[in-house]
Amino acid sequence: MQDFGLVSIITPSHNCGGYIADTIKSIMAQSYENWELIICDDCSTDNTKDVLSPFLSSCPKIKYICNEKNSGAAVSRNNALREARGKWIAFLDADDLWSADKLEKQLDFMVRNNYHFSYTGYSEINADGEPTGVSVSGPKRVSKFGMYAFCWPGCLTVMYDREYVGLIQIEDIKKNNDYAMWLKVCKKADCYFLDQPLAEYRRGRVGSVSTHGYLTMIRWHYKLWHDAENKNPISSLFWTGMNLVCGVFKKIVYVKKTKA
């Protein structure tokens, strides 16, 4: 298998002790073997450290860092990105999963087409790891304007070329911090879609973003534009509105539910 360079996998974690072992196993099962996993623990109070211990002692590819205080996913991702040594940056949250050929297929897709930023399709599982029948795709190409209009990529599917894009650091916002990253990367490179479901997103876990209501989500979107992108209130409201409209469009066009 061709070696495309080191992939740094960024995994923020907070109280995911019940899931993170499966997440790590899905990384260790990758057919593409040149990777490092950087886990940034946001001061978990569950059994996360105990679960991680055997992996850390047996696999030198896994690096564990811990925030000095509970700080949220934005700070955790920033800290992990500063530790990354790879040419490529990929993301996998501590309760999600990858297909065994995810890295191999995505790297081939990017190198063959000279892409610097990409994402893939994914399917959804519930909190118990059972398929929900939902699959998510997206536009074949997302420009800067397209990324401003909506966060099309699922975080667990994104990869970008760090040597081309540079070090990404975002503002300390509590939610939508993955979107804040794509808004910075898209200023350097368009994002291209690999139309294969290569990951599994765990929906409905207690405390996850997907369990919150629409009004809360709207406030988070406004803060993304106003606080992280430094837009004025009118511009922040405009892009928040665009996100809402395109969110409905995505559900109609790119989210498919198979019958039970």
C-alpha positions in Angstrom: 0.0 0.0 0.0 1.3 3.5 -0.9 2.4 5.7 2.0 0.8 9.1 1.6 2.4 10.5 4.8 1.4 10.6 8.5 -2.2 11.3 9.4 -2.8 13.0 12.8 -6.2 12.0 14.2 -7.7 14.6 16.5 -10.0 13.2 19.2 -11.4 15.4 22.0 -12.9 13.5 24.8 -15.1 14.2 27.8 -16.8 11.5 29.8 -16.8 9.0 26.9 -15.5 6.1 28.8 -18.3 3.9 27.6 -17.5 4.5 23.9 -13.9 5.5 23.4 -12.5 2.0 23.4 -14.6 1.2 20.3 -13.5 4.4 18.7 -9.9 3.6 19.2 -10.4 0.0 18.0 -11.9 1.4 14.7 -8.7 3.5 14.3 -6.4 0.7 15.1 -8.2 -1.4 12.5 -7.4 1.0 9.7 -5.9 -0.5 6.5 -3.7 2.6 6.3 -1.3 2.3 9.1 0.7 5.5 9.1 -1.3 7.5 11.7 -1.0 9.0 15.1 -4.0 9.5 17.5 -4.0 12.5 19.7 -6.6 12.2 22.5 -7.2 15.5 24.4 -9.2 14.7 27.5 -11.3 17.6 28.8 -11.0 16.6 32.5 -13.3 13.6 32.3 -14.8 12.5 35.6 -15.8 9.0 34.5 -13.7 5.9 33.8 -12.1 7.3 30.6 -8.5 7.1 32.0 -9.0 3.5 33.1 -10.3 2.6 29.7 -7.4 4.3 27.9 -4.7 2.8 30.1 -4.2 -0.5 28.2 -4.2 1.3 24.8 -1.6 3.9 25.9 0.7 1.2 27.3 0.5 -1.0 24.2 0.3 1.4 21.3 2.9 4.1 20.9 0.9 5.7 18.1 -1.6 7.0 20.7 -0.7 10.2 22.6 -2.8 11.4 25.5 -3.0 14.9 26.8 -5.3 16.5 29.3 -6.6 20.0 29.7 -5.6 21.8 32.9 -9.3 22.5 33.5 -12.6 21.6 31.8 -12.5 23.9 28.8 -14.7 22.5 26.0 -14.1 20.9 22.6 -12.7 24.1 21.0 -9.8 24.3 23.4 -9.3 20.5 23.3 -9.1 20.5 19.5 -6.8 23.5 19.5 -4.5 21.8 22.0 -4.4 18.5 20.0 -3.8 20.3 16.7 -0.7 22.0 18.2 0.6 18.5 19.1 0.0 17.1 15.6 3.0 16.1 13.5 1.2 14.7 10.4 0.9 16.0 6.9 -2.8 15.2 7.1 -5.3 16.1 9.8 -8.4 14.0 10.4 -11.0 14.2 13.1 -12.9 11.5 15.1 -14.9 12.3 18.2 -14.6 9.8 21.1 -18.0 8.2 20.6 -17.9 7.8 16.8 -16.5 5.1 14.5 -14.6 4.7 11.2 -14.8 2.0 8.6 -11.6 0.1 8.3 -10.7 1.5 4.9 -11.7 5.1 5.7 -8.2 6.6 5.7 -7.0 4.6 2.8 -9.8 5.5 0.5 -9.9 9.2 1.5 -6.2 9.7 1.1 -6.2 8.0 -2.3 -9.2 10.3 -3.3 -7.3 13.4 -2.2 -3.9 12.6 -3.6 -5.2 11.3 -6.9 -7.2 14.5 -7.5 -4.8 17.0 -5.8 -7.4 17.9 -3.2 -6.4 19.6 0.1 -9.7 19.4 2.0 -12.3 16.6 1.8 -15.2 14.8 3.6 -17.1 11.6 3.1 -20.5 10.2 3.7 -21.5 8.6 6.9 -24.3 6.6 8.5 -25.9 7.1 12.0 -26.0 4.8 14.9 -27.9 5.2 18.2 -26.4 5.5 21.7 -26.2 1.6 21.8 -24.4 1.4 18.5 -27.3 0.1 16.5 -27.9 1.4 13.0 -30.7 3.9 12.7 -31.1 3.6 8.9 -30.0 7.2 8.4 -27.3 8.0 5.9 -25.8 11.4 5.1 -24.1 12.7 2.0 -23.4 16.2 0.7 -22.5 18.4 -2.2 -19.6 17.2 -4.4 -17.7 20.5 -4.0 -18.1 23.1 -1.2 -16.6 26.5 -1.9 -16.0 29.2 0.6 -19.5 30.6 0.0 -21.0 27.1 0.2 -19.3 26.4 3.5 -20.5 29.8 4.9 -24.0 28.8 3.8 -23.9 25.6 5.9 -21.7 23.1 7.6 -22.0 20.3 5.1 -19.2 18.0 6.3 -19.6 15.7 9.3 -16.7 16.3 11.6 -15.9 12.6 11.8 -15.3 12.5 8.0 -13.2 15.6 7.5 -9.5 15.5 6.4 -7.3 18.3 5.3 -3.7 18.8 4.2 -2.0 20.6 7.1 1.1 21.4 5.0 -1.1 23.3 2.5 -3.6 24.8 5.0 -1.3 25.5 8.0 -2.1 25.3 11.7 -5.7 25.9 12.5 -6.7 27.5 15.8 -10.2 28.7 16.6 -11.9 31.0 19.1 -13.1 29.4 22.4 -16.8 28.8 21.5 -18.6 26.0 23.3 -20.5 24.7 20.3 -20.1 24.6 16.5 -16.4 24.6 17.0 -15.9 22.0 14.3 -17.8 24.3 11.9 -15.5 27.2 13.0 -12.6 25.1 11.8 -14.0 24.4 8.4 -14.7 28.1 8.0 -11.0 28.7 8.4 -9.9 25.8 6.2 -12.3 26.8 3.4 -10.5 30.1 3.0 -7.5 28.1 1.9 -9.1 25.2 -0.1 -12.4 24.1 -1.4 -13.8 20.9 0.2 -14.6 17.8 -2.0 -17.0 15.0 -1.2 -16.1 11.3 -1.4 -19.4 9.6 -2.0 -19.0 6.6 0.3 -20.3 6.1 3.8 -17.0 5.6 5.7 -17.9 6.5 9.2 -20.7 6.1 11.9 -22.0 9.0 13.8 -23.5 8.2 17.3 -26.7 10.2 17.7 -28.6 10.7 20.9 -25.9 10.2 23.4 -26.7 12.1 26.6 -24.9 15.5 26.6 -24.2 15.5 22.8 -25.2 18.4 20.6 -27.8 16.4 18.8 -29.9 16.2 22.0 -30.5 20.0 22.1 -33.5 22.0 20.7 -33.6 24.4 17.7 -33.7 27.7 19.7 -30.5 26.7 21.4 -28.9 25.7 18.1 -29.9 29.1 16.6 -28.1 30.9 19.5 -25.0 28.8 18.9 -25.0 29.6 15.2 -25.2 33.3 16.0 -22.3 33.1 18.4 -20.3 31.2 15.8 -20.6 34.1 13.3 -20.4 36.9 15.9 -17.8 35.6 18.3 -15.6 33.2 16.2 -15.8 34.9 12.8 -16.1 38.5 14.2 -19.1 39.4 12.0 -21.3 42.3 12.9 -24.8 41.6 14.2 -26.5 42.0 10.7 -24.0 39.7 9.0 -24.2 37.3 11.9 -28.0 37.2 11.6 -27.8 36.8 7.8 -25.4 33.8 7.9 -27.4 32.3 10.8 -30.5 32.5 8.5 -28.6 31.0 5.6 -27.6 28.1 7.9 -31.2 27.5 8.9 -32.4 27.5 5.2 -29.6 25.2 4.0 -30.1 22.9 7.0 -33.6 22.2 5.8 -32.3 21.7 2.2 -29.7 19.2 3.5 -32.4 17.2 5.3 -34.4 17.0 2.2 -31.6 16.3 -0.3 -28.7 14.7 1.5 -30.2 12.8 4.5 -31.8 9.5 3.6 -33.8 7.2 5.9 -34.2 3.6 4.9 -37.3 1.7 5.8 -37.1 -0.7 8.7 
